[in-house]
Amino acid sequence: VLQGYTISKAHDLDKKFAFKLVKGGARTYYLLAESEAEMNSWAKSLTIASERVESISPQNTVSSTASSSSSASSSSLMGSSAHNVSAPALSIRDPDCHGWLFKQGFHHKTWKRRYCVLKSACLYYYLDMTDQTAKGVMRMDGYTLKRQSAVPGKKYHFMADPPDKEMRPFYFYTTSELEFRRWFSKMEDSILSSKS
């Protein structure tokens, strides 16, 4: 049930400790905790459970989080990615890349400018670089990056194509060729290094 889901805060519910599990083409689950600590604990536990489901699934030779031979390193990665959702943008140590990206929303297909921090094939996105908590996180293990033909007004457009059709694709654009090349190469490197 949890395979391929992304966990993020549920800002659309306007509840202080609400979070959701989202997967492209599947049902969205909304959950409400009584405190930030409880919410973070649930997010961490659900992320770990999702990783365990993926690693034991017989049809997955390579899961969306990591290959089965690296489950020990995946467990520590999942713990850190769940922890980092509640971390301020500027406190994530040694990011693979950070800065502004435009990201397309899943439900409304609108483009939003987000401050993003890439770390170990996880892209944390914030409304602003000074935010204390991420708006969400995208686990990109196993994804393939593809440059897209120009969308009107979005010349430097690319997508993260999922390894499984049940998983959500992610769409981005930058405002310059230099920023496009920087994000594209750093995401590719981060995704590749997460496999080893």
C-alpha positions in Angstrom: 0.0 0.0 0.0 2.8 2.5 0.9 5.1 1.7 -2.1 5.8 4.9 -4.1 4.1 7.3 -1.8 5.6 10.7 -0.9 5.1 12.1 2.6 4.7 15.9 3.0 2.9 18.5 5.2 -0.8 18.9 4.2 -0.9 22.7 3.9 -4.1 22.4 1.9 -6.0 21.3 5.0 -5.1 24.3 7.1 -4.4 22.2 10.2 -1.3 22.7 12.2 0.0 19.1 12.3 -1.6 17.6 9.2 0.4 15.6 6.7 -0.4 13.5 3.6 0.8 10.6 1.6 0.6 11.2 -2.1 1.2 8.9 -5.1 0.4 9.7 -8.7 -2.7 8.0 -9.9 -3.5 6.7 -6.4 -5.5 7.8 -3.4 -4.1 10.6 -1.2 -4.1 9.8 2.5 -4.4 12.7 5.0 -3.3 12.2 8.6 -3.4 14.5 11.6 -1.1 14.4 14.6 -1.4 16.1 17.9 2.1 17.7 17.9 5.0 18.4 15.6 7.0 15.7 17.4 4.2 13.2 16.8 3.9 14.2 13.2 7.6 13.8 12.6 7.6 10.5 14.3 4.8 9.2 12.1 6.4 10.6 8.9 9.6 8.8 9.8 7.9 5.5 10.6 5.8 5.6 7.5 8.9 6.3 5.4 10.7 3.4 6.9 7.7 1.1 6.4 7.4 2.2 2.8 11.1 1.4 2.3 10.6 -2.1 3.8 7.6 -2.8 1.6 9.6 -1.8 -1.5 12.6 -3.9 -0.5 10.5 -7.1 0.0 8.3 -6.7 -3.0 9.0 -9.6 -5.4 8.5 -7.6 -8.6 11.1 -5.0 -7.6 14.6 -6.0 -8.7 15.5 -2.4 -8.0 13.0 -0.5 -5.8 12.3 3.2 -6.0 14.4 3.8 -2.9 17.5 1.7 -3.4 18.6 -1.7 -4.5 17.9 -4.5 -2.1 21.7 -5.0 -1.5 21.9 -1.6 0.2 19.0 -1.8 2.6 21.1 -0.9 5.6 22.2 2.4 4.0 18.6 3.0 2.8 17.3 2.7 6.4 19.6 5.4 7.5 18.8 7.5 4.4 15.1 7.2 5.1 15.5 8.2 8.7 17.5 11.2 7.7 15.1 12.2 4.9 12.1 12.0 7.3 14.1 14.0 9.8 15.1 16.6 7.2 11.5 17.5 6.4 11.2 19.1 9.7 14.6 20.8 9.4 15.1 24.4 8.3 16.2 24.8 4.7 19.6 26.2 5.6 20.4 23.6 8.2 20.7 20.5 5.9 24.4 19.7 5.9 26.4 19.3 2.7 23.5 19.4 0.2 24.2 18.1 -3.3 22.5 21.3 -4.6 20.3 24.1 -3.4 18.6 27.2 -4.8 15.4 28.2 -6.6 13.4 26.0 -8.9 9.9 26.2 -10.4 8.0 23.0 -9.6 4.6 22.0 -11.1 2.0 21.0 -8.5 0.4 17.6 -8.7 -3.3 18.3 -8.4 -3.6 21.8 -9.8 -0.8 21.7 -12.4 0.3 25.3 -11.5 3.9 26.3 -11.4 5.3 27.5 -8.0 8.7 29.0 -7.3 10.3 26.9 -4.5 13.5 27.0 -2.6 14.9 23.5 -3.0 17.6 21.5 -1.2 18.8 18.3 -2.9 20.4 15.7 -0.6 21.0 12.0 -1.3 18.3 11.9 -4.1 15.8 13.6 -1.9 14.6 17.1 -3.0 13.2 19.1 -0.1 11.1 22.1 -1.2 10.3 25.2 0.8 8.2 28.3 0.2 11.3 30.4 1.2 14.9 29.7 2.2 14.2 30.9 5.7 11.4 28.4 6.3 11.8 26.2 9.4 10.0 23.2 7.8 9.9 21.8 4.3 6.6 22.0 2.4 7.4 18.5 1.1 10.0 16.1 -0.1 10.4 14.2 -3.3 12.2 10.9 -3.2 13.9 10.6 -6.5 15.8 7.3 -6.3 15.5 5.3 -9.5 14.1 8.3 -11.4 15.5 9.4 -14.9 15.8 13.0 -15.8 14.7 14.2 -19.2 14.8 17.6 -20.8 11.4 18.6 -22.1 10.5 20.6 -25.2 9.9 24.2 -24.3 6.6 24.9 -22.6 5.5 28.5 -23.4 7.3 30.8 -21.0 9.3 27.9 -19.5 12.3 27.5 -21.8 14.5 25.4 -19.5 11.9 22.7 -18.7 12.8 19.1 -17.5 11.1 16.2 -15.8 12.0 13.4 -13.4 10.5 10.3 -14.9 9.7 7.6 -12.3 11.0 4.0 -12.6 7.4 2.7 -12.2 4.3 4.0 -13.9 2.4 3.9 -10.5 4.8 6.6 -9.2 4.5 10.3 -9.7 6.6 12.2 -12.3 8.0 15.6 -11.3 8.2 18.6 -13.6 10.6 21.6 -13.1 11.9 24.6 -14.9 14.6 27.2 -14.4 15.0 30.7 -15.7 18.4 30.3 -17.3 20.5 27.7 -19.2 23.2 27.9 -16.5 20.7 27.1 -13.7 19.2 24.3 -15.8 22.6 22.7 -16.4 23.5 23.0 -12.7 20.2 21.4 -11.4 20.1 18.7 -14.1 23.6 17.5 -13.5 23.4 17.7 -9.7 20.1 15.7 -9.7 21.6 13.1 -12.0 24.7 12.8 -9.8 22.6 12.6 -6.6 20.3 9.9 -8.1 23.2 7.9 -9.3 25.1 8.1 -6.1 22.1 6.9 -4.1 22.2 3.6 -6.1 25.7 2.8 -4.8 
